[in-house]
Amino acid sequence: MIVSVRRWAGRLRFVALFLVCTYAMVQILGIMSSWIAPVDKYKEPQGRAIKVFHSDPDIRMEPDTITERLRLFYWMGE
């Protein structure tokens, strides 16, 4: 069996370059995701913002029947 050192060196170089590029891409995507995501997404807005959701304790949020629940599922996707 003949083993070509050049061929194996080329394959090893390709795998090493692939791993380095993959690692670099993961790091770049991690930096971009932390840059895009807000620091505290649940903080109160500042400025002229208003509260758009007011929870009323008398109103039930859960549907009563299976058909209402299914309709809500198809409507909201949840």
PyMOL Python script that loads the backbone (N, CA, C, O; Angstrom):
from pymol import cmd

cmd.read_pdbstr("""\
ATOM      1  N   MET A   1       0.833  -1.166   0.000  1.00  0.00           N
ATOM      2  CA  MET A   1       0.000   0.000   0.000  1.00  0.00           C
ATOM      3  C   MET A   1       0.887   1.242   0.000  1.00  0.00           C
ATOM      4  O   MET A   1       1.815   1.371   0.798  1.00  0.00           O
ATOM      5  N   ILE A   2       0.579   2.124  -0.896  1.00  0.00           N
ATOM      6  CA  ILE A   2       1.383   3.338  -1.049  1.00  0.00           C
ATOM      7  C   ILE A   2       0.629   4.502  -0.390  1.00  0.00           C
ATOM      8  O   ILE A   2      -0.540   4.755  -0.683  1.00  0.00           O
ATOM      9  N   VAL A   3       1.331   5.198   0.501  1.00  0.00           N
ATOM     10  CA  VAL A   3       0.746   6.339   1.202  1.00  0.00           C
ATOM     11  C   VAL A   3       1.421   7.593   0.696  1.00  0.00           C
ATOM     12  O   VAL A   3       2.637   7.752   0.811  1.00  0.00           O
ATOM     13  N   SER A   4       0.623   8.478   0.137  1.00  0.00           N
ATOM     14  CA  SER A   4       1.158   9.733  -0.373  1.00  0.00           C
ATOM     15  C   SER A   4       1.148  10.777   0.747  1.00  0.00           C
ATOM     16  O   SER A   4       0.091  11.149   1.257  1.00  0.00           O
ATOM     17  N   VAL A   5       2.324  11.232   1.113  1.00  0.00           N
ATOM     18  CA  VAL A   5       2.440  12.209   2.196  1.00  0.00           C
ATOM     19  C   VAL A   5       1.868  13.549   1.754  1.00  0.00           C
ATOM     20  O   VAL A   5       1.247  14.244   2.557  1.00  0.00           O
ATOM     21  N   ARG A   6       2.063  13.922   0.502  1.00  0.00           N
ATOM     22  CA  ARG A   6       1.528  15.191   0.011  1.00  0.00           C
ATOM     23  C   ARG A   6       0.003  15.204   0.062  1.00  0.00           C
ATOM     24  O   ARG A   6      -0.608  16.199   0.450  1.00  0.00           O
ATOM     25  N   ARG A   7      -0.599  14.091  -0.333  1.00  0.00           N
ATOM     26  CA  ARG A   7      -2.060  14.025  -0.327  1.00  0.00           C
ATOM     27  C   ARG A   7      -2.588  14.137   1.115  1.00  0.00           C
ATOM     28  O   ARG A   7      -3.549  14.865   1.362  1.00  0.00           O
ATOM     29  N   TRP A   8      -1.970  13.424   2.059  1.00  0.00           N
ATOM     30  CA  TRP A   8      -2.413  13.500   3.444  1.00  0.00           C
ATOM     31  C   TRP A   8      -2.132  14.866   4.052  1.00  0.00           C
ATOM     32  O   TRP A   8      -2.914  15.342   4.875  1.00  0.00           O
ATOM     33  N   ALA A   9      -1.039  15.502   3.667  1.00  0.00           N
ATOM     34  CA  ALA A   9      -0.742  16.853   4.155  1.00  0.00           C
ATOM     35  C   ALA A   9      -1.778  17.840   3.633  1.00  0.00           C
ATOM     36  O   ALA A   9      -2.211  18.737   4.357  1.00  0.00           O
ATOM     37  N   GLY A  10      -2.172  17.672   2.379  1.00  0.00           N
ATOM     38  CA  GLY A  10      -3.209  18.538   1.816  1.00  0.00           C
ATOM     39  C   GLY A  10      -4.548  18.350   2.514  1.00  0.00           C
ATOM     40  O   GLY A  10      -5.255  19.318   2.794  1.00  0.00           O
ATOM     41  N   ARG A  11      -4.889  17.100   2.793  1.00  0.00           N
ATOM     42  CA  ARG A  11      -6.146  16.826   3.505  1.00  0.00           C
ATOM     43  C   ARG A  11      -6.110  17.401   4.923  1.00  0.00           C
ATOM     44  O   ARG A  11      -7.084  17.992   5.390  1.00  0.00           O
ATOM     45  N   LEU A  12      -4.980  17.221   5.596  1.00  0.00           N
ATOM     46  CA  LEU A  12      -4.835  17.750   6.946  1.00  0.00           C
ATOM     47  C   LEU A  12      -4.913  19.279   6.951  1.00  0.00           C
ATOM     48  O   LEU A  12      -5.523  19.876   7.838  1.00  0.00           O
ATOM     49  N   ARG A  13      -4.296  19.893   5.964  1.00  0.00           N
ATOM     50  CA  ARG A  13      -4.346  21.349   5.846  1.00  0.00           C
ATOM     51  C   ARG A  13      -5.781  21.815   5.597  1.00  0.00           C
ATOM     52  O   ARG A  13      -6.212  22.820   6.162  1.00  0.00           O
ATOM     53  N   PHE A  14      -6.527  21.087   4.751  1.00  0.00           N
ATOM     54  CA  PHE A  14      -7.916  21.425   4.473  1.00  0.00           C
ATOM     55  C   PHE A  14      -8.774  21.308   5.731  1.00  0.00           C
ATOM     56  O   PHE A  14      -9.583  22.192   6.012  1.00  0.00           O
ATOM     57  N   VAL A  15      -8.604  20.231   6.483  1.00  0.00           N
ATOM     58  CA  VAL A  15      -9.389  20.042   7.718  1.00  0.00           C
ATOM     59  C   VAL A  15      -9.047  21.134   8.721  1.00  0.00           C
ATOM     60  O   VAL A  15      -9.945  21.672   9.368  1.00  0.00           O
ATOM     61  N   ALA A  16      -7.767  21.474   8.864  1.00  0.00           N
ATOM     62  CA  ALA A  16      -7.365  22.523   9.806  1.00  0.00           C
ATOM     63  C   ALA A  16      -7.948  23.871   9.386  1.00  0.00           C
ATOM     64  O   ALA A  16      -8.442  24.618  10.231  1.00  0.00           O
ATOM     65  N   LEU A  17      -7.898  24.187   8.103  1.00  0.00           N
ATOM     66  CA  LEU A  17      -8.461  25.445   7.618  1.00  0.00           C
ATOM     67  C   LEU A  17      -9.978  25.471   7.803  1.00  0.00           C
ATOM     68  O   LEU A  17     -10.547  26.504   8.156  1.00  0.00           O
ATOM     69  N   PHE A  18     -10.624  24.341   7.567  1.00  0.00           N
ATOM     70  CA  PHE A  18     -12.069  24.251   7.763  1.00  0.00           C
ATOM     71  C   PHE A  18     -12.434  24.489   9.221  1.00  0.00           C
ATOM     72  O   PHE A  18     -13.383  25.219   9.507  1.00  0.00           O
ATOM     73  N   LEU A  19     -11.698  23.886  10.146  1.00  0.00           N
ATOM     74  CA  LEU A  19     -11.972  24.062  11.569  1.00  0.00           C
ATOM     75  C   LEU A  19     -11.727  25.503  12.022  1.00  0.00           C
ATOM     76  O   LEU A  19     -12.490  26.041  12.824  1.00  0.00           O
ATOM     77  N   VAL A  20     -10.677  26.118  11.514  1.00  0.00           N
ATOM     78  CA  VAL A  20     -10.387  27.512  11.871  1.00  0.00           C
ATOM     79  C   VAL A  20     -11.490  28.433  11.351  1.00  0.00           C
ATOM     80  O   VAL A  20     -11.941  29.325  12.070  1.00  0.00           O
ATOM     81  N   CYS A  21     -11.922  28.225  10.115  1.00  0.00           N
ATOM     82  CA  CYS A  21     -13.000  29.053   9.554  1.00  0.00           C
ATOM     83  C   CYS A  21     -14.323  28.831  10.288  1.00  0.00           C
ATOM     84  O   CYS A  21     -15.078  29.778  10.508  1.00  0.00           O
ATOM     85  N   THR A  22     -14.600  27.601  10.661  1.00  0.00           N
ATOM     86  CA  THR A  22     -15.821  27.305  11.411  1.00  0.00           C
ATOM     87  C   THR A  22     -15.793  27.988  12.770  1.00  0.00           C
ATOM     88  O   THR A  22     -16.787  28.581  13.189  1.00  0.00           O
ATOM     89  N   TYR A  23     -14.678  27.911  13.448  1.00  0.00           N
ATOM     90  CA  TYR A  23     -14.548  28.559  14.754  1.00  0.00           C
ATOM     91  C   TYR A  23     -14.694  30.074  14.619  1.00  0.00           C
ATOM     92  O   TYR A  23     -15.358  30.708  15.439  1.00  0.00           O
ATOM     93  N   ALA A  24     -14.083  30.650  13.600  1.00  0.00           N
ATOM     94  CA  ALA A  24     -14.188  32.094  13.380  1.00  0.00           C
ATOM     95  C   ALA A  24     -15.639  32.493  13.099  1.00  0.00           C
ATOM     96  O   ALA A  24     -16.101  33.520  13.597  1.00  0.00           O
ATOM     97  N   MET A  25     -16.357  31.700  12.313  1.00  0.00           N
ATOM     98  CA  MET A  25     -17.747  32.011  12.006  1.00  0.00           C
ATOM     99  C   MET A  25     -18.617  31.931  13.256  1.00  0.00           C
ATOM    100  O   MET A  25     -19.491  32.776  13.452  1.00  0.00           O
ATOM    101  N   VAL A  26     -18.395  30.940  14.095  1.00  0.00           N
ATOM    102  CA  VAL A  26     -19.161  30.824  15.346  1.00  0.00           C
ATOM    103  C   VAL A  26     -18.900  32.031  16.235  1.00  0.00           C
ATOM    104  O   VAL A  26     -19.834  32.569  16.831  1.00  0.00           O
ATOM    105  N   GLN A  27     -17.665  32.459  16.333  1.00  0.00           N
ATOM    106  CA  GLN A  27     -17.340  33.618  17.157  1.00  0.00           C
ATOM    107  C   GLN A  27     -17.978  34.888  16.597  1.00  0.00           C
ATOM    108  O   GLN A  27     -18.495  35.705  17.359  1.00  0.00           O
ATOM    109  N   ILE A  28     -17.947  35.064  15.291  1.00  0.00           N
ATOM    110  CA  ILE A  28     -18.560  36.239  14.658  1.00  0.00           C
ATOM    111  C   ILE A  28     -20.067  36.250  14.892  1.00  0.00           C
ATOM    112  O   ILE A  28     -20.638  37.293  15.210  1.00  0.00           O
ATOM    113  N   LEU A  29     -20.714  35.093  14.735  1.00  0.00           N
ATOM    114  CA  LEU A  29     -22.161  35.031  14.975  1.00  0.00           C
ATOM    115  C   LEU A  29     -22.492  35.274  16.446  1.00  0.00           C
ATOM    116  O   LEU A  29     -23.519  35.885  16.742  1.00  0.00           O
ATOM    117  N   GLY A  30     -21.673  34.826  17.353  1.00  0.00           N
ATOM    118  CA  GLY A  30     -21.883  35.094  18.776  1.00  0.00           C
ATOM    119  C   GLY A  30     -21.775  36.574  19.096  1.00  0.00           C
ATOM    120  O   GLY A  30     -22.573  37.106  19.867  1.00  0.00           O
ATOM    121  N   ILE A  31     -20.793  37.241  18.507  1.00  0.00           N
ATOM    122  CA  ILE A  31     -20.631  38.683  18.719  1.00  0.00           C
ATOM    123  C   ILE A  31     -21.811  39.436  18.136  1.00  0.00           C
ATOM    124  O   ILE A  31     -22.319  40.370  18.756  1.00  0.00           O
ATOM    125  N   MET A  32     -22.255  39.037  16.947  1.00  0.00           N
ATOM    126  CA  MET A  32     -23.382  39.713  16.317  1.00  0.00           C
ATOM    127  C   MET A  32     -24.671  39.500  17.096  1.00  0.00           C
ATOM    128  O   MET A  32     -25.469  40.428  17.225  1.00  0.00           O
ATOM    129  N   SER A  33     -24.892  38.301  17.616  1.00  0.00           N
ATOM    130  CA  SER A  33     -26.124  38.049  18.368  1.00  0.00           C
ATOM    131  C   SER A  33     -26.135  38.829  19.684  1.00  0.00           C
ATOM    132  O   SER A  33     -27.188  39.313  20.098  1.00  0.00           O
ATOM    133  N   SER A  34     -24.994  38.959  20.340  1.00  0.00           N
ATOM    134  CA  SER A  34     -24.950  39.750  21.566  1.00  0.00           C
ATOM    135  C   SER A  34     -25.069  41.240  21.263  1.00  0.00           C
ATOM    136  O   SER A  34     -25.540  41.999  22.109  1.00  0.00           O
ATOM    137  N   TRP A  35     -24.660  41.667  20.094  1.00  0.00           N
ATOM    138  CA  TRP A  35     -24.771  43.067  19.686  1.00  0.00           C
ATOM    139  C   TRP A  35     -26.220  43.407  19.339  1.00  0.00           C
ATOM    140  O   TRP A  35     -26.681  44.511  19.630  1.00  0.00           O
ATOM    141  N   ILE A  36     -26.937  42.475  18.724  1.00  0.00           N
ATOM    142  CA  ILE A  36     -28.312  42.719  18.304  1.00  0.00           C
ATOM    143  C   ILE A  36     -29.283  42.621  19.478  1.00  0.00           C
ATOM    144  O   ILE A  36     -30.210  43.425  19.569  1.00  0.00           O
ATOM    145  N   ALA A  37     -29.094  41.666  20.367  1.00  0.00           N
ATOM    146  CA  ALA A  37     -30.019  41.433  21.473  1.00  0.00           C
ATOM    147  C   ALA A  37     -29.981  42.599  22.463  1.00  0.00           C
ATOM    148  O   ALA A  37     -28.907  43.114  22.775  1.00  0.00           O
ATOM    149  N   PRO A  38     -31.153  43.016  22.956  1.00  0.00           N
ATOM    150  CA  PRO A  38     -31.153  44.092  23.947  1.00  0.00           C
ATOM    151  C   PRO A  38     -30.568  43.614  25.270  1.00  0.00           C
ATOM    152  O   PRO A  38     -30.606  42.426  25.591  1.00  0.00           O
ATOM    153  N   VAL A  39     -30.027  44.559  26.028  1.00  0.00           N
ATOM    154  CA  VAL A  39     -29.399  44.216  27.293  1.00  0.00           C
ATOM    155  C   VAL A  39     -30.444  43.736  28.292  1.00  0.00           C
ATOM    156  O   VAL A  39     -30.287  42.672  28.890  1.00  0.00           O
ATOM    157  N   ASP A  40     -31.500  44.505  28.474  1.00  0.00           N
ATOM    158  CA  ASP A  40     -32.586  44.127  29.373  1.00  0.00           C
ATOM    159  C   ASP A  40     -33.888  44.308  28.615  1.00  0.00           C
ATOM    160  O   ASP A  40     -34.402  45.423  28.519  1.00  0.00           O
ATOM    161  N   LYS A  41     -34.421  43.237  28.084  1.00  0.00           N
ATOM    162  CA  LYS A  41     -35.592  43.369  27.220  1.00  0.00           C
ATOM    163  C   LYS A  41     -36.884  43.566  27.998  1.00  0.00           C
ATOM    164  O   LYS A  41     -37.920  43.823  27.385  1.00  0.00           O
ATOM    165  N   TYR A  42     -36.866  43.458  29.306  1.00  0.00           N
ATOM    166  CA  TYR A  42     -38.065  43.644  30.107  1.00  0.00           C
ATOM    167  C   TYR A  42     -38.068  44.951  30.895  1.00  0.00           C
ATOM    168  O   TYR A  42     -38.926  45.138  31.758  1.00  0.00           O
ATOM    169  N   LYS A  43     -37.146  45.845  30.624  1.00  0.00           N
ATOM    170  CA  LYS A  43     -37.116  47.108  31.352  1.00  0.00           C
ATOM    171  C   LYS A  43     -38.237  48.025  30.862  1.00  0.00           C
ATOM    172  O   LYS A  43     -38.761  47.859  29.760  1.00  0.00           O
ATOM    173  N   GLU A  44     -38.590  48.992  31.702  1.00  0.00           N
ATOM    174  CA  GLU A  44     -39.629  49.939  31.320  1.00  0.00           C
ATOM    175  C   GLU A  44     -39.104  50.890  30.261  1.00  0.00           C
ATOM    176  O   GLU A  44     -37.976  51.373  30.362  1.00  0.00           O
ATOM    177  N   PRO A  45     -39.923  51.164  29.235  1.00  0.00           N
ATOM    178  CA  PRO A  45     -39.464  52.086  28.193  1.00  0.00           C
ATOM    179  C   PRO A  45     -39.372  53.505  28.742  1.00  0.00           C
ATOM    180  O   PRO A  45     -40.057  53.859  29.702  1.00  0.00           O
ATOM    181  N   GLN A  46     -38.518  54.309  28.122  1.00  0.00           N
ATOM    182  CA  GLN A  46     -38.311  55.683  28.552  1.00  0.00           C
ATOM    183  C   GLN A  46     -38.885  56.626  27.511  1.00  0.00           C
ATOM    184  O   GLN A  46     -39.161  56.225  26.381  1.00  0.00           O
ATOM    185  N   GLY A  47     -39.060  57.866  27.892  1.00  0.00           N
ATOM    186  CA  GLY A  47     -39.549  58.872  26.949  1.00  0.00           C
ATOM    187  C   GLY A  47     -41.064  58.922  26.936  1.00  0.00           C
ATOM    188  O   GLY A  47     -41.702  58.840  27.986  1.00  0.00           O
ATOM    189  N   ARG A  48     -41.641  59.055  25.753  1.00  0.00           N
ATOM    190  CA  ARG A  48     -43.082  59.214  25.614  1.00  0.00           C
ATOM    191  C   ARG A  48     -43.799  57.884  25.389  1.00  0.00           C
ATOM    192  O   ARG A  48     -44.906  57.861  24.852  1.00  0.00           O
ATOM    193  N   ALA A  49     -43.184  56.792  25.790  1.00  0.00           N
ATOM    194  CA  ALA A  49     -43.788  55.479  25.611  1.00  0.00           C
ATOM    195  C   ALA A  49     -44.974  55.310  26.558  1.00  0.00           C
ATOM    196  O   ALA A  49     -44.990  55.854  27.662  1.00  0.00           O
ATOM    197  N   ILE A  50     -45.963  54.545  26.101  1.00  0.00           N
ATOM    198  CA  ILE A  50     -47.125  54.278  26.929  1.00  0.00           C
ATOM    199  C   ILE A  50     -47.254  52.775  27.147  1.00  0.00           C
ATOM    200  O   ILE A  50     -46.706  51.977  26.388  1.00  0.00           O
ATOM    201  N   LYS A  51     -47.977  52.406  28.183  1.00  0.00           N
ATOM    202  CA  LYS A  51     -48.203  51.005  28.471  1.00  0.00           C
ATOM    203  C   LYS A  51     -49.354  50.523  27.599  1.00  0.00           C
ATOM    204  O   LYS A  51     -50.439  51.103  27.640  1.00  0.00           O
ATOM    205  N   VAL A  52     -49.139  49.479  26.815  1.00  0.00           N
ATOM    206  CA  VAL A  52     -50.163  49.025  25.881  1.00  0.00           C
ATOM    207  C   VAL A  52     -50.934  47.830  26.400  1.00  0.00           C
ATOM    208  O   VAL A  52     -51.958  47.467  25.821  1.00  0.00           O
ATOM    209  N   PHE A  53     -50.486  47.219  27.453  1.00  0.00           N
ATOM    210  CA  PHE A  53     -51.177  46.057  27.995  1.00  0.00           C
ATOM    211  C   PHE A  53     -51.538  46.338  29.441  1.00  0.00           C
ATOM    212  O   PHE A  53     -50.679  46.659  30.262  1.00  0.00           O
ATOM    213  N   HIS A  54     -52.808  46.215  29.734  1.00  0.00           N
ATOM    214  CA  HIS A  54     -53.275  46.407  31.103  1.00  0.00           C
ATOM    215  C   HIS A  54     -53.972  45.134  31.528  1.00  0.00           C
ATOM    216  O   HIS A  54     -55.002  44.765  30.964  1.00  0.00           O
ATOM    217  N   SER A  55     -53.422  44.467  32.510  1.00  0.00           N
ATOM    218  CA  SER A  55     -54.016  43.207  32.942  1.00  0.00           C
ATOM    219  C   SER A  55     -55.145  43.493  33.926  1.00  0.00           C
ATOM    220  O   SER A  55     -54.957  44.187  34.925  1.00  0.00           O
ATOM    221  N   ASP A  56     -56.301  42.955  33.631  1.00  0.00           N
ATOM    222  CA  ASP A  56     -57.477  43.101  34.480  1.00  0.00           C
ATOM    223  C   ASP A  56     -57.706  41.774  35.177  1.00  0.00           C
ATOM    224  O   ASP A  56     -57.843  40.755  34.499  1.00  0.00           O
ATOM    225  N   PRO A  57     -57.753  41.740  36.494  1.00  0.00           N
ATOM    226  CA  PRO A  57     -57.899  40.450  37.190  1.00  0.00           C
ATOM    227  C   PRO A  57     -59.251  39.781  36.943  1.00  0.00           C
ATOM    228  O   PRO A  57     -59.378  38.576  37.162  1.00  0.00           O
ATOM    229  N   ASP A  58     -60.268  40.530  36.492  1.00  0.00           N
ATOM    230  CA  ASP A  58     -61.586  39.952  36.260  1.00  0.00           C
ATOM    231  C   ASP A  58     -61.674  39.193  34.940  1.00  0.00           C
ATOM    232  O   ASP A  58     -62.560  38.355  34.775  1.00  0.00           O
ATOM    233  N   ILE A  59     -60.790  39.464  34.013  1.00  0.00           N
ATOM    234  CA  ILE A  59     -60.839  38.850  32.685  1.00  0.00           C
ATOM    235  C   ILE A  59     -60.017  37.562  32.699  1.00  0.00           C
ATOM    236  O   ILE A  59     -58.861  37.557  33.124  1.00  0.00           O
ATOM    237  N   ARG A  60     -60.623  36.473  32.230  1.00  0.00           N
ATOM    238  CA  ARG A  60     -59.907  35.194  32.121  1.00  0.00           C
ATOM    239  C   ARG A  60     -59.182  35.141  30.783  1.00  0.00           C
ATOM    240  O   ARG A  60     -59.765  35.455  29.745  1.00  0.00           O
ATOM    241  N   MET A  61     -57.939  34.752  30.804  1.00  0.00           N
ATOM    242  CA  MET A  61     -57.144  34.692  29.574  1.00  0.00           C
ATOM    243  C   MET A  61     -57.206  33.316  28.926  1.00  0.00           C
ATOM    244  O   MET A  61     -56.929  33.191  27.733  1.00  0.00           O
ATOM    245  N   GLU A  62     -57.559  32.288  29.674  1.00  0.00           N
ATOM    246  CA  GLU A  62     -57.599  30.934  29.138  1.00  0.00           C
ATOM    247  C   GLU A  62     -58.942  30.654  28.475  1.00  0.00           C
ATOM    248  O   GLU A  62     -59.981  31.039  29.011  1.00  0.00           O
ATOM    249  N   PRO A  63     -58.941  29.994  27.323  1.00  0.00           N
ATOM    250  CA  PRO A  63     -60.199  29.640  26.670  1.00  0.00           C
ATOM    251  C   PRO A  63     -60.944  28.551  27.443  1.00  0.00           C
ATOM    252  O   PRO A  63     -60.337  27.745  28.149  1.00  0.00           O
ATOM    253  N   ASP A  64     -62.285  28.545  27.294  1.00  0.00           N
ATOM    254  CA  ASP A  64     -63.113  27.612  28.055  1.00  0.00           C
ATOM    255  C   ASP A  64     -63.181  26.233  27.418  1.00  0.00           C
ATOM    256  O   ASP A  64     -63.066  25.222  28.110  1.00  0.00           O
ATOM    257  N   THR A  65     -63.368  26.188  26.110  1.00  0.00           N
ATOM    258  CA  THR A  65     -63.586  24.900  25.455  1.00  0.00           C
ATOM    259  C   THR A  65     -62.401  24.533  24.573  1.00  0.00           C
ATOM    260  O   THR A  65     -61.508  25.340  24.316  1.00  0.00           O
ATOM    261  N   ILE A  66     -62.429  23.298  24.127  1.00  0.00           N
ATOM    262  CA  ILE A  66     -61.366  22.813  23.239  1.00  0.00           C
ATOM    263  C   ILE A  66     -61.400  23.558  21.901  1.00  0.00           C
ATOM    264  O   ILE A  66     -60.351  23.868  21.337  1.00  0.00           O
ATOM    265  N   THR A  67     -62.595  23.842  21.399  1.00  0.00           N
ATOM    266  CA  THR A  67     -62.687  24.535  20.102  1.00  0.00           C
ATOM    267  C   THR A  67     -62.137  25.955  20.203  1.00  0.00           C
ATOM    268  O   THR A  67     -61.474  26.428  19.280  1.00  0.00           O
ATOM    269  N   GLU A  68     -62.409  26.644  21.324  1.00  0.00           N
ATOM    270  CA  GLU A  68     -61.837  27.984  21.494  1.00  0.00           C
ATOM    271  C   GLU A  68     -60.320  27.907  21.615  1.00  0.00           C
ATOM    272  O   GLU A  68     -59.602  28.752  21.082  1.00  0.00           O
ATOM    273  N   ARG A  69     -59.847  26.904  22.309  1.00  0.00           N
ATOM    274  CA  ARG A  69     -58.398  26.729  22.455  1.00  0.00           C
ATOM    275  C   ARG A  69     -57.745  26.431  21.109  1.00  0.00           C
ATOM    276  O   ARG A  69     -56.671  26.953  20.810  1.00  0.00           O
ATOM    277  N   LEU A  70     -58.401  25.579  20.284  1.00  0.00           N
ATOM    278  CA  LEU A  70     -57.874  25.260  18.967  1.00  0.00           C
ATOM    279  C   LEU A  70     -57.906  26.478  18.053  1.00  0.00           C
ATOM    280  O   LEU A  70     -56.969  26.713  17.291  1.00  0.00           O
ATOM    281  N   ARG A  71     -58.990  27.254  18.130  1.00  0.00           N
ATOM    282  CA  ARG A  71     -59.082  28.483  17.329  1.00  0.00           C
ATOM    283  C   ARG A  71     -57.982  29.458  17.732  1.00  0.00           C
ATOM    284  O   ARG A  71     -57.369  30.086  16.868  1.00  0.00           O
ATOM    285  N   LEU A  72     -57.723  29.593  19.029  1.00  0.00           N
ATOM    286  CA  LEU A  72     -56.653  30.469  19.507  1.00  0.00           C
ATOM    287  C   LEU A  72     -55.292  29.966  19.044  1.00  0.00           C
ATOM    288  O   LEU A  72     -54.417  30.757  18.691  1.00  0.00           O
ATOM    289  N   PHE A  73     -55.115  28.635  19.045  1.00  0.00           N
ATOM    290  CA  PHE A  73     -53.859  28.053  18.584  1.00  0.00           C
ATOM    291  C   PHE A  73     -53.608  28.380  17.111  1.00  0.00           C
ATOM    292  O   PHE A  73     -52.504  28.783  16.745  1.00  0.00           O
ATOM    293  N   TYR A  74     -54.626  28.209  16.267  1.00  0.00           N
ATOM    294  CA  TYR A  74     -54.444  28.491  14.843  1.00  0.00           C
ATOM    295  C   TYR A  74     -54.352  29.985  14.570  1.00  0.00           C
ATOM    296  O   TYR A  74     -53.703  30.397  13.608  1.00  0.00           O
ATOM    297  N   TRP A  75     -54.987  30.799  15.398  1.00  0.00           N
ATOM    298  CA  TRP A  75     -54.958  32.239  15.189  1.00  0.00           C
ATOM    299  C   TRP A  75     -53.624  32.828  15.630  1.00  0.00           C
ATOM    300  O   TRP A  75     -53.015  33.608  14.898  1.00  0.00           O
ATOM    301  N   MET A  76     -53.167  32.455  16.830  1.00  0.00           N
ATOM    302  CA  MET A  76     -51.953  33.041  17.382  1.00  0.00           C
ATOM    303  C   MET A  76     -50.701  32.210  17.083  1.00  0.00           C
ATOM    304  O   MET A  76     -49.588  32.734  17.107  1.00  0.00           O
ATOM    305  N   GLY A  77     -50.882  30.937  16.807  1.00  0.00           N
ATOM    306  CA  GLY A  77     -49.723  30.094  16.560  1.00  0.00           C
ATOM    307  C   GLY A  77     -49.051  29.643  17.837  1.00  0.00           C
ATOM    308  O   GLY A  77     -47.875  29.280  17.810  1.00  0.00           O
ATOM    309  N   GLU A  78     -49.745  29.653  18.938  1.00  0.00           N
ATOM    310  CA  GLU A  78     -49.163  29.239  20.220  1.00  0.00           C
ATOM    311  C   GLU A  78     -49.878  28.038  20.764  1.00  0.00           C
ATOM    312  O   GLU A  78     -49.528  27.545  21.837  1.00  0.00           O
TER     313      GLU A  78
END
""", "prot")
cmd.dss("prot")
cmd.show_as("cartoon", "prot")
cmd.util.cbc("prot")
cmd.orient("prot")
